Structure formats: structure tokens, C-alpha cells
Amino acid sequence: MSKVRARDLDVHVQRLRDSADEDAPIVVFIHGLLTDSLASYYFTLGPAFAEQGMDVIMYDLRGHGRTTRPSTGYRLEDFVRDLDALLEELDLRRPVHLVGNSFGGSIAYGLAAARPDRVA
């Protein structure tokens, strides 16, 4: 998978799965701001989690990596809405585990507060 349209963004997404287990835990990695991207997880934790049988989703935040760089929309609420929309577009119907680094942790917390039904 490469790009998913969520809200008004083309979101760069990478998904790693070592098994076809439909009930495998889903883990979403959320990177930090500015110099960060999904690559920080792609080359470190992502493959290790996938090897343990987890369904791993990594994505570039708005304005980062290969995701659209809009001129506005850089408040925490925007990033939380982006993640919610991404999960919807990926058709993820069960709660996901969130792993966030730095500002990614704030996004994870924001989604958990706004949409507790989405978070394991």
C-alpha cells in the first residue's frame, strides 16, 4: 500500500503483516513532528512487531514524508482527525493499539480521548 485518501490528504501508508491472521492485533505507529516520518518505524520497530504476528500500520503525518503538505491544518485536532479518517479509510473496524513518539504520543492520546471506541 502506498497512498490512501483521508480527508483532503493523500496519506503515505505502509502496512506490514507476516501472517494472514485476521485477528492479529493491529498496531499503528505515529511518528513525531518536523524531521520525523514513518521511516523511523519502518527501519526499527515495525518489522519486529510484524514478525511477532502483529498487523503493523505506519503512516506519514500531514506535511511529512510522502503525505500531502497543506498550507494549513497543523493543530493537534487536525492530526487526530487525520488518524481517525485514515483508520476509517483502511476499514479498520476493531480497536487498534497506538504507539506514538513525541508529538505522535499526543496524537495517540487525542484519538483515545476523542474516539475511545477506536483504541485498544
KOLGU-4560 file (N, C-alpha, C; in nm, 3 decimals, padded with zeros to 5 digits):
<recs>
<n_xx: 00.086 n_yy: -00.117 n_zz: 00.000 ca_xx: 00.000 ca_yy: 00.000 ca_zz: 00.000 c_xx: 00.090 c_yy: 00.123 c_zz: 00.000 mol: A seq: 1 type: MET>
<n_xx: 00.046 n_yy: 00.225 n_zz: -00.067 ca_xx: 00.130 ca_yy: 00.342 ca_zz: -00.074 c_xx: 00.057 c_yy: 00.469 c_zz: -00.030 mol: A seq: 2 type: SER>
<n_xx: -00.053 n_yy: 00.502 n_zz: -00.096 ca_xx: -00.127 ca_yy: 00.625 ca_zz: -00.061 c_xx: -00.274 c_yy: 00.592 c_zz: -00.037 mol: A seq: 3 type: LYS>
<n_xx: -00.330 n_yy: 00.658 n_zz: 00.063 ca_xx: -00.471 ca_yy: 00.645 ca_zz: 00.097 c_xx: -00.527 c_yy: 00.786 c_zz: 00.106 mol: A seq: 4 type: VAL>
<n_xx: -00.641 n_yy: 00.809 n_zz: 00.046 ca_xx: -00.705 ca_yy: 00.941 ca_zz: 00.053 c_xx: -00.786 c_yy: 00.949 c_zz: 00.182 mol: A seq: 5 type: ARG>
<n_xx: -00.748 n_yy: 01.038 n_zz: 00.272 ca_xx: -00.817 ca_yy: 01.056 ca_zz: 00.400 c_xx: -00.832 c_yy: 01.206 c_zz: 00.424 mol: A seq: 6 type: ALA>
<n_xx: -00.956 n_yy: 01.249 n_zz: 00.445 ca_xx: -00.987 ca_yy: 01.391 ca_zz: 00.449 c_xx: -00.943 c_yy: 01.451 c_zz: 00.316 mol: A seq: 7 type: ARG>
<n_xx: -00.866 n_yy: 01.555 n_zz: 00.316 ca_xx: -00.819 ca_yy: 01.613 ca_zz: 00.190 c_xx: -00.672 c_yy: 01.582 c_zz: 00.166 mol: A seq: 8 type: ASP>
<n_xx: -00.625 n_yy: 01.473 n_zz: 00.221 ca_xx: -00.484 ca_yy: 01.438 ca_zz: 00.213 c_xx: -00.462 c_yy: 01.308 c_zz: 00.138 mol: A seq: 9 type: LEU>
<n_xx: -00.351 n_yy: 01.300 n_zz: 00.068 ca_xx: -00.300 ca_yy: 01.172 ca_zz: 00.019 c_xx: -00.200 c_yy: 01.127 c_zz: 00.123 mol: A seq: 10 type: ASP>
<n_xx: -00.239 n_yy: 01.028 n_zz: 00.203 ca_xx: -00.158 ca_yy: 00.984 ca_zz: 00.316 c_xx: -00.072 c_yy: 00.865 c_zz: 00.274 mol: A seq: 11 type: VAL>
<n_xx: 00.058 n_yy: 00.879 n_zz: 00.293 ca_xx: 00.151 ca_yy: 00.770 ca_zz: 00.265 c_xx: 00.145 c_yy: 00.669 c_zz: 00.380 mol: A seq: 12 type: HIS>
<n_xx: 00.112 n_yy: 00.545 n_zz: 00.345 ca_xx: 00.093 ca_yy: 00.439 ca_zz: 00.444 c_xx: 00.174 c_yy: 00.316 c_zz: 00.405 mol: A seq: 13 type: VAL>
<n_xx: 00.233 n_yy: 00.252 n_zz: 00.504 ca_xx: 00.297 ca_yy: 00.123 ca_zz: 00.485 c_xx: 00.236 c_yy: 00.027 c_zz: 00.586 mol: A seq: 14 type: GLN>
<n_xx: 00.200 n_yy: -00.090 n_zz: 00.539 ca_xx: 00.139 ca_yy: -00.191 ca_zz: 00.626 c_xx: 00.223 c_yy: -00.317 c_zz: 00.618 mol: A seq: 15 type: ARG>
<n_xx: 00.260 n_yy: -00.370 n_zz: 00.734 ca_xx: 00.341 ca_yy: -00.491 ca_zz: 00.742 c_xx: 00.264 c_yy: -00.599 c_zz: 00.815 mol: A seq: 16 type: LEU>
<n_xx: 00.256 n_yy: -00.715 n_zz: 00.752 ca_xx: 00.193 ca_yy: -00.831 ca_zz: 00.815 c_xx: 00.271 c_yy: -00.954 c_zz: 00.778 mol: A seq: 17 type: ARG>
<n_xx: 00.309 n_yy: -01.032 n_zz: 00.877 ca_xx: 00.380 ca_yy: -01.157 ca_zz: 00.849 c_xx: 00.285 c_yy: -01.275 c_zz: 00.841 mol: A seq: 18 type: ASP>
<n_xx: 00.161 n_yy: -01.256 n_zz: 00.884 ca_xx: 00.066 ca_yy: -01.367 ca_zz: 00.882 c_xx: -00.066 c_yy: -01.319 c_zz: 00.824 mol: A seq: 19 type: SER>
<n_xx: -00.148 n_yy: -01.415 n_zz: 00.789 ca_xx: -00.281 ca_yy: -01.383 ca_zz: 00.736 c_xx: -00.386 c_yy: -01.387 c_zz: 00.846 mol: A seq: 20 type: ALA>
<n_xx: -00.342 n_yy: -01.388 n_zz: 00.972 ca_xx: -00.434 ca_yy: -01.395 ca_zz: 01.086 c_xx: -00.519 c_yy: -01.269 c_zz: 01.092 mol: A seq: 21 type: ASP>
<n_xx: -00.647 n_yy: -01.286 n_zz: 01.065 ca_xx: -00.741 ca_yy: -01.172 ca_zz: 01.065 c_xx: -00.763 c_yy: -01.115 c_zz: 01.205 mol: A seq: 22 type: GLU>
<n_xx: -00.730 n_yy: -01.192 n_zz: 01.308 ca_xx: -00.749 ca_yy: -01.147 ca_zz: 01.446 c_xx: -00.621 c_yy: -01.094 c_zz: 01.510 mol: A seq: 23 type: ASP>
<n_xx: -00.517 n_yy: -01.082 n_zz: 01.431 ca_xx: -00.390 ca_yy: -01.032 ca_zz: 01.485 c_xx: -00.410 c_yy: -00.891 c_zz: 01.539 mol: A seq: 24 type: ALA>
<n_xx: -00.343 n_yy: -00.857 n_zz: 01.648 ca_xx: -00.352 ca_yy: -00.721 ca_zz: 01.699 c_xx: -00.306 c_yy: -00.620 c_zz: 01.592 mol: A seq: 25 type: PRO>
<n_xx: -00.375 n_yy: -00.509 n_zz: 01.583 ca_xx: -00.339 ca_yy: -00.403 ca_zz: 01.490 c_xx: -00.264 c_yy: -00.296 c_zz: 01.569 mol: A seq: 26 type: ILE>
<n_xx: -00.143 n_yy: -00.264 n_zz: 01.525 ca_xx: -00.061 ca_yy: -00.163 ca_zz: 01.592 c_xx: -00.035 c_yy: -00.050 c_zz: 01.493 mol: A seq: 27 type: VAL>
<n_xx: -00.069 n_yy: 00.072 n_zz: 01.533 ca_xx: -00.047 ca_yy: 00.190 ca_zz: 01.449 c_xx: 00.066 c_yy: 00.271 c_zz: 01.512 mol: A seq: 28 type: VAL>
<n_xx: 00.173 n_yy: 00.290 n_zz: 01.435 ca_xx: 00.287 ca_yy: 00.369 ca_zz: 01.480 c_xx: 00.271 c_yy: 00.512 c_zz: 01.431 mol: A seq: 29 type: PHE>
<n_xx: 00.287 n_yy: 00.609 n_zz: 01.522 ca_xx: 00.270 ca_yy: 00.751 ca_zz: 01.491 c_xx: 00.400 c_yy: 00.823 c_zz: 01.525 mol: A seq: 30 type: ILE>
<n_xx: 00.463 n_yy: 00.877 n_zz: 01.424 ca_xx: 00.593 ca_yy: 00.943 ca_zz: 01.444 c_xx: 00.575 c_yy: 01.085 c_zz: 01.499 mol: A seq: 31 type: HIS>
<n_xx: 00.687 n_yy: 01.150 n_zz: 01.527 ca_xx: 00.687 ca_yy: 01.286 ca_zz: 01.580 c_xx: 00.687 c_yy: 01.391 c_zz: 01.470 mol: A seq: 32 type: GLY>
<n_xx: 00.699 n_yy: 01.516 n_zz: 01.512 ca_xx: 00.695 ca_yy: 01.629 ca_zz: 01.418 c_xx: 00.830 c_yy: 01.662 c_zz: 01.356 mol: A seq: 33 type: LEU>
<n_xx: 00.823 n_yy: 01.740 n_zz: 01.251 ca_xx: 00.932 ca_yy: 01.806 ca_zz: 01.181 c_xx: 01.025 c_yy: 01.713 c_zz: 01.106 mol: A seq: 34 type: LEU>
<n_xx: 01.129 n_yy: 01.661 n_zz: 01.167 ca_xx: 01.226 ca_yy: 01.582 ca_zz: 01.091 c_xx: 01.191 c_yy: 01.434 c_zz: 01.088 mol: A seq: 35 type: THR>
<n_xx: 01.078 n_yy: 01.396 n_zz: 01.139 ca_xx: 01.042 ca_yy: 01.255 ca_zz: 01.150 c_xx: 00.950 c_yy: 01.212 c_zz: 01.036 mol: A seq: 36 type: ASP>
<n_xx: 00.940 n_yy: 01.081 n_zz: 01.016 ca_xx: 00.849 ca_yy: 01.022 ca_zz: 00.917 c_xx: 00.828 c_yy: 00.877 c_zz: 00.955 mol: A seq: 37 type: SER>
<n_xx: 00.745 n_yy: 00.806 n_zz: 00.876 ca_xx: 00.721 ca_yy: 00.666 ca_zz: 00.906 c_xx: 00.849 c_yy: 00.583 c_zz: 00.897 mol: A seq: 38 type: LEU>
<n_xx: 00.950 n_yy: 00.634 n_zz: 00.827 ca_xx: 01.076 ca_yy: 00.561 ca_zz: 00.814 c_xx: 01.139 c_yy: 00.529 c_zz: 00.949 mol: A seq: 39 type: ALA>
<n_xx: 01.114 n_yy: 00.613 n_zz: 01.050 ca_xx: 01.173 ca_yy: 00.587 ca_zz: 01.181 c_xx: 01.123 c_yy: 00.455 c_zz: 01.239 mol: A seq: 40 type: SER>
<n_xx: 01.002 n_yy: 00.415 n_zz: 01.203 ca_xx: 00.948 ca_yy: 00.287 ca_zz: 01.248 c_xx: 00.971 c_yy: 00.177 c_zz: 01.145 mol: A seq: 41 type: TYR>
<n_xx: 00.973 n_yy: 00.213 n_zz: 01.018 ca_xx: 00.989 ca_yy: 00.115 ca_zz: 00.911 c_xx: 01.121 c_yy: 00.041 c_zz: 00.923 mol: A seq: 42 type: TYR>
<n_xx: 01.223 n_yy: 00.111 n_zz: 00.968 ca_xx: 01.355 ca_yy: 00.050 ca_zz: 00.979 c_xx: 01.390 c_yy: 00.006 c_zz: 01.120 mol: A seq: 43 type: PHE>
<n_xx: 01.295 n_yy: 00.018 n_zz: 01.213 ca_xx: 01.325 ca_yy: -00.022 ca_zz: 01.351 c_xx: 01.217 c_yy: -00.116 c_zz: 01.405 mol: A seq: 44 type: THR>
<n_xx: 01.115 n_yy: -00.061 n_zz: 01.468 ca_xx: 01.015 ca_yy: -00.142 ca_zz: 01.539 c_xx: 00.914 c_yy: -00.211 c_zz: 01.449 mol: A seq: 45 type: LEU>
<n_xx: 00.876 n_yy: -00.150 n_zz: 01.338 ca_xx: 00.771 ca_yy: -00.206 ca_zz: 01.253 c_xx: 00.792 c_yy: -00.350 c_zz: 01.213 mol: A seq: 46 type: GLY>
<n_xx: 00.905 n_yy: -00.383 n_zz: 01.151 ca_xx: 00.929 ca_yy: -00.522 ca_zz: 01.111 c_xx: 00.932 c_yy: -00.619 c_zz: 01.230 mol: A seq: 47 type: PRO>
<n_xx: 00.989 n_yy: -00.576 n_zz: 01.342 ca_xx: 00.996 ca_yy: -00.663 ca_zz: 01.460 c_xx: 00.856 c_yy: -00.696 c_zz: 01.512 mol: A seq: 48 type: ALA>
<n_xx: 00.765 n_yy: -00.599 n_zz: 01.513 ca_xx: 00.628 ca_yy: -00.624 ca_zz: 01.556 c_xx: 00.557 c_yy: -00.716 c_zz: 01.457 mol: A seq: 49 type: PHE>
<n_xx: 00.577 n_yy: -00.692 n_zz: 01.327 ca_xx: 00.514 ca_yy: -00.777 ca_zz: 01.225 c_xx: 00.563 c_yy: -00.920 c_zz: 01.236 mol: A seq: 50 type: ALA>
<n_xx: 00.692 n_yy: -00.939 n_zz: 01.263 ca_xx: 00.747 ca_yy: -01.074 ca_zz: 01.279 c_xx: 00.685 c_yy: -01.148 c_zz: 01.396 mol: A seq: 51 type: GLU>
<n_xx: 00.635 n_yy: -01.073 n_zz: 01.493 ca_xx: 00.568 ca_yy: -01.134 ca_zz: 01.609 c_xx: 00.420 c_yy: -01.160 c_zz: 01.583 mol: A seq: 52 type: GLN>
<n_xx: 00.375 n_yy: -01.139 n_zz: 01.458 ca_xx: 00.238 ca_yy: -01.170 ca_zz: 01.421 c_xx: 00.141 c_yy: -01.054 c_zz: 01.428 mol: A seq: 53 type: GLY>
<n_xx: 00.191 n_yy: -00.934 n_zz: 01.450 ca_xx: 00.101 ca_yy: -00.819 ca_zz: 01.459 c_xx: 00.083 c_yy: -00.755 c_zz: 01.322 mol: A seq: 54 type: MET>
<n_xx: -00.032 n_yy: -00.692 n_zz: 01.304 ca_xx: -00.065 ca_yy: -00.618 ca_zz: 01.183 c_xx: -00.018 c_yy: -00.475 c_zz: 01.207 mol: A seq: 55 type: ASP>
<n_xx: 00.088 n_yy: -00.433 n_zz: 01.139 ca_xx: 00.154 ca_yy: -00.305 ca_zz: 01.165 c_xx: 00.117 c_yy: -00.203 c_zz: 01.058 mol: A seq: 56 type: VAL>
<n_xx: 00.073 n_yy: -00.085 n_zz: 01.105 ca_xx: 00.042 ca_yy: 00.025 ca_zz: 01.015 c_xx: 00.129 c_yy: 00.144 c_zz: 01.055 mol: A seq: 57 type: ILE>
<n_xx: 00.199 n_yy: 00.198 n_zz: 00.956 ca_xx: 00.282 ca_yy: 00.317 ca_zz: 00.975 c_xx: 00.239 c_yy: 00.418 c_zz: 00.870 mol: A seq: 58 type: MET>
<n_xx: 00.235 n_yy: 00.545 n_zz: 00.906 ca_xx: 00.195 ca_yy: 00.646 ca_zz: 00.809 c_xx: 00.270 c_yy: 00.776 c_zz: 00.833 mol: A seq: 59 type: TYR>
<n_xx: 00.282 n_yy: 00.855 n_zz: 00.727 ca_xx: 00.342 ca_yy: 00.987 ca_zz: 00.738 c_xx: 00.234 c_yy: 01.087 c_zz: 00.776 mol: A seq: 60 type: ASP>
<n_xx: 00.259 n_yy: 01.165 n_zz: 00.880 ca_xx: 00.167 ca_yy: 01.271 ca_zz: 00.919 c_xx: 00.157 c_yy: 01.376 c_zz: 00.809 mol: A seq: 61 type: LEU>
<n_xx: 00.052 n_yy: 01.455 n_zz: 00.813 ca_xx: 00.040 ca_yy: 01.566 ca_zz: 00.717 c_xx: 00.165 c_yy: 01.652 c_zz: 00.722 mol: A seq: 62 type: ARG>
<n_xx: 00.212 n_yy: 01.689 n_zz: 00.604 ca_xx: 00.330 ca_yy: 01.774 ca_zz: 00.596 c_xx: 00.462 c_yy: 01.700 c_zz: 00.617 mol: A seq: 63 type: GLY>
<n_xx: 00.457 n_yy: 01.569 n_zz: 00.622 ca_xx: 00.578 ca_yy: 01.490 ca_zz: 00.647 c_xx: 00.592 c_yy: 01.381 c_zz: 00.541 mol: A seq: 64 type: HIS>
<n_xx: 00.715 n_yy: 01.340 n_zz: 00.517 ca_xx: 00.740 ca_yy: 01.229 ca_zz: 00.426 c_xx: 00.670 c_yy: 01.247 c_zz: 00.293 mol: A seq: 65 type: GLY>
<n_xx: 00.592 n_yy: 01.146 n_zz: 00.254 ca_xx: 00.524 ca_yy: 01.146 ca_zz: 00.125 c_xx: 00.376 c_yy: 01.180 c_zz: 00.134 mol: A seq: 66 type: ARG>
<n_xx: 00.333 n_yy: 01.231 n_zz: 00.249 ca_xx: 00.194 ca_yy: 01.274 ca_zz: 00.265 c_xx: 00.182 c_yy: 01.419 c_zz: 00.220 mol: A seq: 67 type: THR>
<n_xx: 00.062 n_yy: 01.454 n_zz: 00.175 ca_xx: 00.033 ca_yy: 01.591 ca_zz: 00.130 c_xx: 00.082 c_yy: 01.694 c_zz: 00.231 mol: A seq: 68 type: THR>
<n_xx: 00.128 n_yy: 01.808 n_zz: 00.180 ca_xx: 00.176 ca_yy: 01.919 ca_zz: 00.264 c_xx: 00.083 c_yy: 02.040 c_zz: 00.247 mol: A seq: 69 type: ARG>
<n_xx: -00.031 n_yy: 02.040 n_zz: 00.316 ca_xx: -00.121 ca_yy: 02.155 ca_zz: 00.303 c_xx: -00.061 c_yy: 02.278 c_zz: 00.372 mol: A seq: 70 type: PRO>
<n_xx: -00.108 n_yy: 02.394 n_zz: 00.334 ca_xx: -00.055 ca_yy: 02.517 ca_zz: 00.394 c_xx: -00.113 c_yy: 02.544 c_zz: 00.532 mol: A seq: 71 type: SER>
<n_xx: -00.223 n_yy: 02.479 n_zz: 00.567 ca_xx: -00.286 ca_yy: 02.497 ca_zz: 00.699 c_xx: -00.323 c_yy: 02.361 c_zz: 00.756 mol: A seq: 72 type: THR>
<n_xx: -00.370 n_yy: 02.363 n_zz: 00.882 ca_xx: -00.419 ca_yy: 02.240 ca_zz: 00.943 c_xx: -00.317 c_yy: 02.167 c_zz: 01.026 mol: A seq: 73 type: GLY>
<n_xx: -00.238 n_yy: 02.239 n_zz: 01.102 ca_xx: -00.132 ca_yy: 02.177 ca_zz: 01.181 c_xx: -00.157 c_yy: 02.185 c_zz: 01.332 mol: A seq: 74 type: TYR>
<n_xx: -00.284 n_yy: 02.188 n_zz: 01.370 ca_xx: -00.319 ca_yy: 02.182 ca_zz: 01.513 c_xx: -00.334 c_yy: 02.036 c_zz: 01.552 mol: A seq: 75 type: ARG>
<n_xx: -00.321 n_yy: 02.007 n_zz: 01.679 ca_xx: -00.335 ca_yy: 01.870 ca_zz: 01.727 c_xx: -00.466 c_yy: 01.808 c_zz: 01.678 mol: A seq: 76 type: LEU>
<n_xx: -00.574 n_yy: 01.884 n_zz: 01.684 ca_xx: -00.704 ca_yy: 01.833 ca_zz: 01.643 c_xx: -00.704 c_yy: 01.788 c_zz: 01.497 mol: A seq: 77 type: GLU>
<n_xx: -00.629 n_yy: 01.856 n_zz: 01.412 ca_xx: -00.620 ca_yy: 01.818 ca_zz: 01.272 c_xx: -00.551 c_yy: 01.682 c_zz: 01.256 mol: A seq: 78 type: ASP>
<n_xx: -00.443 n_yy: 01.662 n_zz: 01.330 ca_xx: -00.371 ca_yy: 01.535 ca_zz: 01.323 c_xx: -00.457 c_yy: 01.421 c_zz: 01.377 mol: A seq: 79 type: PHE>
<n_xx: -00.534 n_yy: 01.447 n_zz: 01.482 ca_xx: -00.622 ca_yy: 01.345 ca_zz: 01.539 c_xx: -00.731 c_yy: 01.309 c_zz: 01.437 mol: A seq: 80 type: VAL>
<n_xx: -00.790 n_yy: 01.408 n_zz: 01.375 ca_xx: -00.892 ca_yy: 01.383 ca_zz: 01.272 c_xx: -00.834 c_yy: 01.308 c_zz: 01.153 mol: A seq: 81 type: ARG>
<n_xx: -00.710 n_yy: 01.341 n_zz: 01.117 ca_xx: -00.644 ca_yy: 01.269 ca_zz: 01.008 c_xx: -00.631 c_yy: 01.121 c_zz: 01.040 mol: A seq: 82 type: ASP>
<n_xx: -00.587 n_yy: 01.090 n_zz: 01.162 ca_xx: -00.571 ca_yy: 00.950 ca_zz: 01.201 c_xx: -00.705 c_yy: 00.879 c_zz: 01.203 mol: A seq: 83 type: LEU>
<n_xx: -00.806 n_yy: 00.942 n_zz: 01.258 ca_xx: -00.940 ca_yy: 00.883 ca_zz: 01.261 c_xx: -00.988 c_yy: 00.853 c_zz: 01.118 mol: A seq: 84 type: ASP>
<n_xx: -00.970 n_yy: 00.949 n_zz: 01.028 ca_xx: -01.011 ca_yy: 00.930 ca_zz: 00.888 c_xx: -00.930 c_yy: 00.820 c_zz: 00.821 mol: A seq: 85 type: ALA>
<n_xx: -00.801 n_yy: 00.812 n_zz: 00.852 ca_xx: -00.718 ca_yy: 00.707 ca_zz: 00.795 c_xx: -00.766 c_yy: 00.569 c_zz: 00.837 mol: A seq: 86 type: LEU>
<n_xx: -00.795 n_yy: 00.552 n_zz: 00.966 ca_xx: -00.846 ca_yy: 00.424 ca_zz: 01.015 c_xx: -00.977 c_yy: 00.388 c_zz: 00.947 mol: A seq: 87 type: LEU>
<n_xx: -01.060 n_yy: 00.488 n_zz: 00.924 ca_xx: -01.187 ca_yy: 00.466 ca_zz: 00.854 c_xx: -01.162 c_yy: 00.421 c_zz: 00.710 mol: A seq: 88 type: GLU>
<n_xx: -01.072 n_yy: 00.489 n_zz: 00.641 ca_xx: -01.042 ca_yy: 00.454 ca_zz: 00.502 c_xx: -00.978 c_yy: 00.317 c_zz: 00.489 mol: A seq: 89 type: GLU>
<n_xx: -00.904 n_yy: 00.276 n_zz: 00.591 ca_xx: -00.844 ca_yy: 00.142 ca_zz: 00.591 c_xx: -00.945 c_yy: 00.035 c_zz: 00.632 mol: A seq: 90 type: LEU>
<n_xx: -01.066 n_yy: 00.078 n_zz: 00.664 ca_xx: -01.176 ca_yy: -00.011 ca_zz: 00.702 c_xx: -01.141 c_yy: -00.096 c_zz: 00.825 mol: A seq: 91 type: ASP>
<n_xx: -01.077 n_yy: -00.031 n_zz: 00.922 ca_xx: -01.042 ca_yy: -00.099 ca_zz: 01.047 c_xx: -01.159 c_yy: -00.084 c_zz: 01.143 mol: A seq: 92 type: LEU>
<n_xx: -01.227 n_yy: -00.192 n_zz: 01.169 ca_xx: -01.350 ca_yy: -00.190 ca_zz: 01.249 c_xx: -01.329 c_yy: -00.228 c_zz: 01.394 mol: A seq: 93 type: ARG>
<n_xx: -01.212 n_yy: -00.280 n_zz: 01.426 ca_xx: -01.186 ca_yy: -00.315 ca_zz: 01.566 c_xx: -01.082 c_yy: -00.223 c_zz: 01.625 mol: A seq: 94 type: ARG>
<n_xx: -01.076 n_yy: -00.213 n_zz: 01.756 ca_xx: -00.981 ca_yy: -00.122 ca_zz: 01.821 c_xx: -00.836 c_yy: -00.153 c_zz: 01.784 mol: A seq: 95 type: PRO>
<n_xx: -00.756 n_yy: -00.048 n_zz: 01.775 ca_xx: -00.615 ca_yy: -00.061 ca_zz: 01.741 c_xx: -00.528 c_yy: -00.017 c_zz: 01.859 mol: A seq: 96 type: VAL>
<n_xx: -00.408 n_yy: -00.069 n_zz: 01.862 ca_xx: -00.308 ca_yy: -00.026 ca_zz: 01.960 c_xx: -00.229 c_yy: 00.087 c_zz: 01.898 mol: A seq: 97 type: HIS>
<n_xx: -00.205 n_yy: 00.193 n_zz: 01.974 ca_xx: -00.133 ca_yy: 00.309 ca_zz: 01.923 c_xx: 00.003 c_yy: 00.321 c_zz: 01.991 mol: A seq: 98 type: LEU>
<n_xx: 00.107 n_yy: 00.344 n_zz: 01.911 ca_xx: 00.241 ca_yy: 00.367 ca_zz: 01.962 c_xx: 00.287 c_yy: 00.500 c_zz: 01.902 mol: A seq: 99 type: VAL>
<n_xx: 00.305 n_yy: 00.599 n_zz: 01.989 ca_xx: 00.343 ca_yy: 00.731 ca_zz: 01.940 c_xx: 00.472 c_yy: 00.780 c_zz: 02.001 mol: A seq: 100 type: GLY>
<n_xx: 00.554 n_yy: 00.844 n_zz: 01.918 ca_xx: 00.678 ca_yy: 00.904 ca_zz: 01.963 c_xx: 00.661 c_yy: 01.056 c_zz: 01.967 mol: A seq: 101 type: ASN>
<n_xx: 00.695 n_yy: 01.118 n_zz: 02.078 ca_xx: 00.692 ca_yy: 01.263 ca_zz: 02.092 c_xx: 00.551 c_yy: 01.315 c_zz: 02.058 mol: A seq: 102 type: SER>
<n_xx: 00.538 n_yy: 01.401 n_zz: 01.958 ca_xx: 00.406 ca_yy: 01.454 ca_zz: 01.921 c_xx: 00.312 c_yy: 01.342 c_zz: 01.879 mol: A seq: 103 type: PHE>
<n_xx: 00.367 n_yy: 01.232 n_zz: 01.829 ca_xx: 00.284 ca_yy: 01.116 ca_zz: 01.794 c_xx: 00.211 c_yy: 01.062 c_zz: 01.916 mol: A seq: 104 type: GLY>
<n_xx: 00.273 n_yy: 01.072 n_zz: 02.034 ca_xx: 00.206 ca_yy: 01.032 ca_zz: 02.158 c_xx: 00.088 c_yy: 01.122 c_zz: 02.188 mol: A seq: 105 type: GLY>
<n_xx: 00.101 n_yy: 01.251 n_zz: 02.158 ca_xx: -00.011 ca_yy: 01.344 ca_zz: 02.177 c_xx: -00.126 c_yy: 01.310 c_zz: 02.083 mol: A seq: 106 type: SER>
<n_xx: -00.093 n_yy: 01.272 n_zz: 01.961 ca_xx: -00.197 ca_yy: 01.232 ca_zz: 01.865 c_xx: -00.267 c_yy: 01.106 c_zz: 01.914 mol: A seq: 107 type: ILE>
<n_xx: -00.190 n_yy: 01.010 n_zz: 01.963 ca_xx: -00.247 ca_yy: 00.886 ca_zz: 02.015 c_xx: -00.342 c_yy: 00.915 c_zz: 02.131 mol: A seq: 108 type: ALA>
<n_xx: -00.297 n_yy: 00.998 n_zz: 02.224 ca_xx: -00.381 ca_yy: 01.035 ca_zz: 02.338 c_xx: -00.506 c_yy: 01.109 c_zz: 02.291 mol: A seq: 109 type: TYR>
<n_xx: -00.489 n_yy: 01.198 n_zz: 02.194 ca_xx: -00.603 ca_yy: 01.272 ca_zz: 02.140 c_xx: -00.706 c_yy: 01.183 c_zz: 02.078 mol: A seq: 110 type: GLY>
<n_xx: -00.663 n_yy: 01.081 n_zz: 02.004 ca_xx: -00.758 ca_yy: 00.988 ca_zz: 01.943 c_xx: -00.827 c_yy: 00.906 c_zz: 02.053 mol: A seq: 111 type: LEU>
<n_xx: -00.750 n_yy: 00.862 n_zz: 02.152 ca_xx: -00.808 ca_yy: 00.784 ca_zz: 02.262 c_xx: -00.914 c_yy: 00.864 c_zz: 02.336 mol: A seq: 112 type: ALA>
<n_xx: -00.893 n_yy: 00.994 n_zz: 02.353 ca_xx: -00.990 ca_yy: 01.080 ca_zz: 02.421 c_xx: -01.112 c_yy: 01.107 c_zz: 02.333 mol: A seq: 113 type: ALA>
<n_xx: -01.088 n_yy: 01.130 n_zz: 02.204 ca_xx: -01.198 ca_yy: 01.164 ca_zz: 02.113 c_xx: -01.276 c_yy: 01.042 c_zz: 02.067 mol: A seq: 114 type: ALA>
<n_xx: -01.208 n_yy: 00.929 n_zz: 02.049 ca_xx: -01.270 ca_yy: 00.809 ca_zz: 01.995 c_xx: -01.225 c_yy: 00.686 c_zz: 02.072 mol: A seq: 115 type: ARG>
<n_xx: -01.264 n_yy: 00.673 n_zz: 02.199 ca_xx: -01.220 ca_yy: 00.559 ca_zz: 02.278 c_xx: -01.261 c_yy: 00.423 c_zz: 02.217 mol: A seq: 116 type: PRO>
<n_xx: -01.364 n_yy: 00.424 n_zz: 02.135 ca_xx: -01.408 ca_yy: 00.301 ca_zz: 02.070 c_xx: -01.306 c_yy: 00.251 c_zz: 01.968 mol: A seq: 117 type: ASP>
<n_xx: -01.219 n_yy: 00.337 n_zz: 01.920 ca_xx: -01.120 ca_yy: 00.301 ca_zz: 01.818 c_xx: -00.989 c_yy: 00.247 c_zz: 01.878 mol: A seq: 118 type: ARG>
<n_xx: -00.968 n_yy: 00.267 n_zz: 02.008 ca_xx: -00.838 ca_yy: 00.239 ca_zz: 02.069 c_xx: -00.846 c_yy: 00.120 c_zz: 02.164 mol: A seq: 119 type: VAL>
<n_xx: -00.753 n_yy: 00.026 n_zz: 02.143 ca_xx: -00.748 ca_yy: -00.094 ca_zz: 02.230 c_xx: -00.683 c_yy: -00.059 c_zz: 02.363 mol: A seq: 120 type: ALA>
</recs>
